[in-house]
Each structure stands twice: as structure tokens, then as C-alpha cells.
Amino acid sequence: AGGAEIVRLGTDQDPRYSAIVVHRGTVYLTGQVSFAADDARGQAIDIFNKIDTMLAQAGTDKTKLLTAMIWVKDMKTDFAPMNEEWNAWIDPNNKPTRACVESPLARESLRVEVQVTAAVGDDFNAPRSARL
């Protein structure tokens, strides 16, 4: 088992997915959205705060981001404010690869969705109940 162990966290949030999966030193987060604001800027701020919290649960942080996938509802109105918040949030010395596309999102009110993958330190120690 050892390095092949898969740890799944947040499995009780939705019957369709785990919120966080850690495997072989990599943490995968489910796509994050926000209902806390009506605009792309407010949603992005909330999403980045959620990602910080989730990364901490997995024993890592945004300095260890490997890649990010971003969906915006409307490139003309949502990209610039989301991108300004991304630039304010991201560690300028540890930028991940990134893609950003325009796409319809799961709910009409959503303007932004962000999914990230990050490296996890060797000292990651998940609760025994989350280990598979």
C-alpha cells in the first residue's frame, strides 16, 4: 500500500464525489463554486478562500499548486474581474499551469468555477477513517 494509498476527504458532502483526493503526493480538489456573491469578482474571492481551506485540510497550500482549470460563464464580463482576484491570490513565485475557458455552468447564478491540483508534503497524515 504505502505510496499507493488513496485518501478521500469530504465524501459526505455530495453522493457523486469526494471533495478532496490525495494520492502519491498529489492532492486533487473538486471544482469549487460560490453562491456567496452574484458577480465574478465576489465568487472568485470566495472560491479562492475555499481552496485555501481545502488545501490546508490536505496538508498543503497554494504555494504547492501544480495546475488550475478555470471556467467562467462569460469571457467578456467575468474573465477580467476573476483574473484580477486570481493575480491577487496566487503566489507570484509559485504559479501553476492554468487554463481558463468560457462555459455554461451548473447553475444560472454561477459565474466562476475553479479546480486545482497541488503537491502534498511527505508528512501528510489523513484521519484513519479517510484512508482506503
Order of alpha helices (4+ residues) and beta strands (2+ residues): beta-beta-beta-alpha-beta-alpha-beta-beta
